Amino acid sequence: MVWLRGEQQGISAKVKRAGTAGNIAADDISAQLIVDNQAARTAGTNALADTGNKLNINMSLPIMGDLPPATPGMLIGIREGVDVFKGTCYSVTISASVSDTGYIDIEQTITVVRHVA
């Protein structure tokens, strides 16, 4: 949960993560541009996304017609055994190599940030 306040003519809003009790507070935010509910919601979402425990996962994937390159900020679903979770793509590195027979291999290495409980 985070409290947001506009400075002179703004609004005051409480933003909490859905599915939580909202009993753990992040630092309050005060800014001149918090003058509307949507501005408070966006700033609160950003503040809450920057809290909690996170896990960075690095993985290498081929680039193919049905698996295009990932882009930073993209939401990515990952299957780990029987579990499926979603994470945000943080970075992408693309590399290519050519074999002796002329076969081209293009691979992407991505870092995915996952929130953990």
C-alpha positions in Angstrom: 0.0 0.0 0.0 1.2 3.5 -0.8 -0.2 7.0 -0.1 0.1 9.6 -2.8 -0.5 13.3 -2.5 -0.5 16.2 -4.9 1.3 19.2 -3.7 -0.7 22.5 -3.7 -3.9 21.6 -5.7 -3.6 17.8 -6.1 -5.5 14.9 -4.7 -4.7 12.4 -2.0 -5.1 8.7 -2.8 -4.3 5.3 -1.3 -3.2 2.6 -3.8 -2.9 -1.0 -2.8 -1.9 -4.2 -4.6 -5.0 -6.3 -5.5 -5.3 -9.5 -3.4 -3.4 -8.0 -0.5 -4.6 -6.6 2.8 -2.7 -3.4 2.2 -1.2 -3.5 5.7 2.5 -3.1 4.6 3.1 0.5 3.5 5.7 1.7 1.0 7.1 5.2 1.3 4.6 8.0 0.7 4.8 9.9 -2.5 4.2 13.6 -3.0 4.4 15.2 -6.5 3.0 18.2 -8.3 1.5 16.1 -11.1 -0.8 14.0 -8.8 -3.9 16.0 -9.6 -6.1 13.2 -10.9 -7.0 9.7 -9.9 -5.4 8.2 -13.0 -2.1 10.0 -12.2 -2.3 8.6 -8.6 -3.0 5.1 -9.9 -0.1 5.1 -12.3 2.4 6.5 -9.7 1.1 4.1 -7.1 1.4 1.1 -9.5 5.0 2.1 -10.3 5.8 2.5 -6.6 4.4 -0.9 -5.7 6.1 -2.6 -8.6 9.4 -1.5 -7.2 8.8 -3.2 -3.8 8.8 -6.8 -2.7 11.1 -9.8 -3.4 12.2 -10.3 -6.9 14.1 -13.0 -8.7 16.1 -12.5 -11.9 16.0 -15.5 -14.3 18.3 -15.7 -17.3 17.4 -18.0 -20.2 18.5 -18.6 -23.8 15.9 -19.1 -26.5 16.2 -19.5 -30.3 14.7 -16.8 -32.5 12.3 -18.3 -35.1 9.3 -17.3 -37.1 6.9 -18.3 -34.3 9.2 -17.1 -31.5 10.2 -13.5 -32.3 12.7 -11.6 -30.2 11.6 -10.5 -26.8 11.6 -6.8 -25.9 12.2 -5.1 -22.6 9.0 -4.5 -20.7 7.3 -7.5 -22.4 5.2 -9.8 -20.1 6.5 -13.3 -20.5 4.9 -16.6 -19.4 7.3 -19.3 -18.3 6.6 -22.9 -17.5 8.8 -24.4 -14.8 7.9 -28.1 -14.4 4.1 -28.1 -13.8 4.1 -24.5 -12.6 3.5 -21.5 -14.9 4.5 -18.0 -13.8 4.7 -14.6 -15.5 7.6 -12.2 -15.4 8.7 -9.0 -17.0 11.5 -9.0 -19.6 14.3 -6.8 -18.3 17.0 -7.2 -20.9 17.7 -8.9 -24.2 20.9 -9.9 -25.9 20.8 -11.3 -29.5 23.7 -13.3 -31.0 24.2 -15.1 -34.3 26.6 -17.7 -35.5 27.3 -19.5 -38.8 28.3 -23.2 -38.8 30.9 -24.6 -41.2 28.0 -25.9 -43.4 26.4 -22.4 -43.6 23.7 -23.0 -41.1 22.8 -19.8 -39.3 21.8 -20.0 -35.6 20.3 -16.9 -34.0 19.7 -16.9 -30.2 18.4 -14.5 -27.7 19.4 -14.4 -24.1 16.8 -12.7 -21.9 16.6 -11.7 -18.2 13.1 -12.0 -16.7 12.2 -10.4 -13.4 9.8 -12.4 -11.4 8.0 -11.3 -8.2 8.2 -14.0 -5.5 6.3 -14.3 -2.2 
